Amino acid sequence: MSIDEKLLKQSRLTLTNLDKVLYPTTGTTKRQLIEYYYAVAPTILAHVREHPITMKRYPNGVAEDFFYEKRCPAWRPTWAKTCSVRRDGSASEISYCTLPDVPSLLWMANLGSIELHPLLGTCKRPERPSSLVFDLDPGAPAGMLDCAWIARELRDMLRALGLESVPKTSGGKGIHLWVPLNSPVTFDETKEFAHAIAMLMQREHPKSITSTMRCSEREGKVFIDWSQN
């Protein structure tokens, strides 16, 4: 889908180095990445517009070095909106970028932000998680299919507790299972709950699942990472 030139002009947004190859294996260019984000913007923005965003930037493509950028660049466009979140255990704050609209999404994509990571709290209530997440990470020779059936087992367990969940590819080799939360809870509570669920899944499927953080325990199993909550 081609990008609306009128939108770019109105937002004074200039897209650069559009022929740069970001995915060497497929030859996918920066132009194609930006056009993809433009095409799916309504879906993405519906889920992240209220959240602070950490950008995972690949300035020279996925085969080269990347870096995470939490603090929104000082040279951002004047229309770019931010929100401040207090650091854990500190009085200082980080001013994160946000994604309220399409120009903001295109600007981040133009920076080589192939991955966009929303915080679990919102800008209005950063101390309160609006969802919890399970990261299913396969240890070789386990793979995506193993993650898929474990995601279904985990979904069924959560559903029995009255919680619905939504699967999402992680961008790597696994699956994220997101659980929207409507009740007010703390991060300590969601982390404790996620850990308990992961251990219960390991107890029921000890040959296929691990919940331990030790890498030596993950070979041939799917690691249910509960610690991101």
C-alpha positions as CSV (number, residue, x, y, z in Angstrom):
1,M,0.0,0.0,0.0
2,S,1.5,3.3,-1.1
3,I,1.7,6.0,1.6
4,D,-0.5,9.1,1.4
5,E,1.8,11.9,0.2
6,K,-0.7,14.5,1.7
7,L,-0.3,12.9,5.1
8,L,3.5,13.2,4.9
9,K,3.3,16.8,3.8
10,Q,0.9,17.8,6.5
11,S,3.1,16.2,9.2
12,R,6.3,17.5,7.6
13,L,7.6,14.0,7.7
14,T,10.5,13.1,5.4
15,L,11.2,9.4,4.8
16,T,14.9,8.6,4.1
17,N,17.0,5.8,2.6
18,L,13.9,3.9,1.4
19,D,15.9,1.5,-0.8
20,K,18.0,0.3,2.1
21,V,17.7,-3.5,2.5
22,L,16.6,-4.4,6.1
23,Y,16.1,-8.1,5.5
24,P,19.0,-9.5,3.4
25,T,17.5,-12.9,3.1
26,T,14.3,-11.7,1.4
27,G,15.6,-8.4,0.1
28,T,12.9,-6.5,2.0
29,T,13.6,-2.8,2.0
30,K,12.9,0.1,4.3
31,R,10.2,1.3,2.0
32,Q,8.4,-2.0,2.2
33,L,8.7,-2.0,6.0
34,I,7.2,1.5,6.2
35,E,4.4,0.7,3.7
36,Y,3.6,-2.4,5.8
37,Y,3.3,-0.4,9.0
38,Y,1.1,2.1,7.1
39,A,-1.2,-0.7,5.9
40,V,-1.7,-2.2,9.3
41,A,-1.6,1.1,11.3
42,P,-5.3,0.9,12.4
43,T,-4.8,-2.5,14.0
44,I,-1.5,-1.6,15.7
45,L,-2.6,1.8,17.0
46,A,-5.8,0.3,18.5
47,H,-3.6,-1.8,20.9
48,V,-0.7,0.6,21.7
49,R,-1.8,4.2,21.4
50,E,-2.2,4.6,25.2
51,H,1.1,3.0,26.1
52,P,4.7,4.2,26.4
53,I,6.8,2.6,23.6
54,T,10.4,1.2,23.6
55,M,11.9,1.2,20.1
56,K,14.1,-1.7,19.0
57,R,16.1,-0.1,16.2
58,Y,17.9,-1.8,13.4
59,P,19.5,1.1,11.6
60,N,21.4,-1.2,9.2
61,G,19.0,-4.1,9.0
62,V,18.3,-7.3,11.0
63,A,21.7,-8.8,10.2
64,E,23.6,-5.9,11.9
65,D,23.7,-4.5,15.4
66,F,20.5,-3.2,17.0
67,F,19.8,-1.2,20.1
68,Y,16.8,-0.4,22.4
69,E,15.7,3.2,22.8
70,K,13.5,4.0,25.7
71,R,14.0,7.7,26.0
72,C,12.3,9.5,23.1
73,P,15.0,11.4,21.1
74,A,15.2,15.1,21.8
75,W,15.3,15.8,18.1
76,R,11.9,14.2,17.6
77,P,9.2,16.1,15.5
78,T,7.5,18.9,17.3
79,W,4.2,17.0,17.0
80,A,5.5,13.8,18.5
81,K,3.9,13.1,21.8
82,T,5.6,11.6,24.9
83,C,4.7,10.4,28.3
84,S,6.9,10.2,31.4
85,V,7.3,7.0,33.5
86,R,9.2,6.8,36.7
87,R,12.2,4.5,36.8
88,D,11.9,1.5,39.1
89,G,13.1,2.4,42.6
90,S,14.1,5.9,41.5
91,A,12.7,9.5,41.6
92,S,13.9,10.1,38.0
93,E,11.6,9.7,35.0
94,I,12.0,8.5,31.4
95,S,10.2,10.3,28.7
96,Y,8.9,7.6,26.3
97,C,7.7,8.1,22.8
98,T,4.0,7.2,22.2
99,L,2.0,6.1,19.2
100,P,-1.2,8.1,19.0
101,D,-1.4,8.4,15.2
102,V,-0.1,7.2,11.8
103,P,2.6,9.9,11.4
104,S,4.1,8.8,14.7
105,L,4.2,5.2,13.5
106,L,5.8,6.1,10.2
107,W,8.4,8.3,12.0
108,M,9.4,5.4,14.2
109,A,9.6,3.0,11.2
110,N,11.8,5.5,9.4
111,L,14.2,5.3,12.3
112,G,14.6,1.5,11.6
113,S,12.3,0.6,14.5
114,I,11.4,-2.8,13.3
115,E,10.1,-3.8,16.7
116,L,7.9,-1.7,18.9
117,H,7.5,-2.7,22.5
118,P,4.7,-1.2,24.5
119,L,5.0,-1.1,28.3
120,L,2.3,-3.2,30.1
121,G,1.1,-0.1,31.9
122,T,-0.5,2.9,30.2
123,C,0.6,6.5,30.1
124,K,-2.2,7.4,32.5
125,R,-1.5,4.5,34.9
126,P,2.0,3.3,34.3
127,E,2.1,1.7,37.8
128,R,-0.9,-0.6,36.9
129,P,-0.6,-3.3,34.2
130,S,-3.4,-3.4,31.7
131,S,-2.3,-6.9,30.6
132,L,0.1,-9.7,31.5
133,V,2.1,-11.7,29.0
134,F,3.6,-15.1,28.7
135,D,6.6,-15.4,26.3
136,L,6.9,-18.9,24.9
137,D,10.5,-19.5,23.9
138,P,11.5,-22.8,22.3
139,G,14.9,-24.4,23.0
140,A,16.1,-26.4,20.0
141,P,15.1,-28.9,18.7
142,A,11.7,-27.6,20.0
143,G,10.2,-25.0,17.6
144,M,7.2,-22.9,16.7
145,L,4.8,-25.9,16.5
146,D,5.7,-26.9,20.0
147,C,5.0,-23.3,21.1
148,A,1.6,-23.3,19.3
149,W,0.2,-26.4,21.1
150,I,1.6,-25.1,24.4
151,A,-0.1,-21.8,23.8
152,R,-3.4,-23.6,23.3
153,E,-2.9,-25.6,26.6
154,L,-2.0,-22.3,28.4
155,R,-5.1,-20.6,26.8
156,D,-7.3,-23.4,28.1
157,M,-5.9,-23.1,31.6
158,L,-6.4,-19.4,31.7
159,R,-9.9,-19.7,30.3
160,A,-10.8,-22.1,33.1
161,L,-9.8,-19.2,35.5
162,G,-12.0,-16.8,33.7
163,L,-9.2,-15.1,31.7
164,E,-9.1,-14.7,27.9
165,S,-5.9,-14.5,26.0
166,V,-4.6,-13.5,22.6
167,P,-1.6,-15.1,20.8
168,K,1.0,-13.0,19.0
169,T,4.2,-14.0,17.2
170,S,7.1,-12.6,19.1
171,G,9.2,-11.4,16.2
172,G,11.7,-14.2,16.9
173,K,11.0,-17.9,17.1
174,G,8.3,-18.1,19.7
175,I,4.8,-16.9,20.7
176,H,3.6,-14.3,23.1
177,L,0.3,-14.9,24.9
178,W,-1.3,-11.7,26.0
179,V,-3.9,-11.6,28.7
180,P,-6.0,-8.3,28.9
181,L,-6.8,-7.2,32.5
182,N,-9.9,-5.3,33.5
183,S,-9.4,-5.5,37.3
184,P,-6.9,-3.2,39.1
185,V,-3.8,-5.2,40.0
186,T,-0.2,-4.5,40.7
187,F,2.9,-5.7,38.8
188,D,4.0,-7.7,41.8
189,E,0.6,-9.5,41.7
190,T,0.7,-10.2,37.9
191,K,4.3,-11.5,38.1
192,E,3.5,-13.8,41.0
193,F,0.4,-15.1,39.2
194,A,2.3,-15.6,35.9
195,H,5.0,-17.5,37.7
196,A,2.5,-19.8,39.4
197,I,0.8,-20.5,36.1
198,A,4.1,-21.3,34.4
199,M,5.1,-23.6,37.2
200,L,1.8,-25.4,37.0
201,M,2.2,-25.8,33.2
202,Q,5.7,-27.3,33.8
203,R,4.2,-29.7,36.4
204,E,1.6,-30.9,34.0
205,H,4.0,-31.2,31.0
206,P,7.5,-31.8,32.5
207,K,9.0,-33.2,29.3
208,S,7.9,-30.3,27.1
209,I,7.8,-27.2,29.3
210,T,10.2,-25.4,31.7
211,S,9.6,-22.3,33.8
212,T,13.1,-22.0,35.2
213,M,15.3,-19.2,34.2
214,R,18.4,-21.5,33.8
215,C,19.3,-21.9,30.2
216,S,20.7,-25.4,30.8
217,E,17.1,-26.5,31.5
218,R,15.6,-25.4,28.2
219,E,17.1,-27.8,25.6
220,G,14.2,-29.5,23.7
221,K,11.6,-27.7,25.8
222,V,9.5,-24.6,25.6
223,F,10.5,-22.0,28.2
224,I,7.4,-20.1,29.6
225,D,9.0,-16.8,30.5
226,W,6.8,-15.2,33.1
227,S,9.4,-12.6,34.3
228,Q,8.4,-9.9,31.8
229,N,5.4,-8.9,33.9
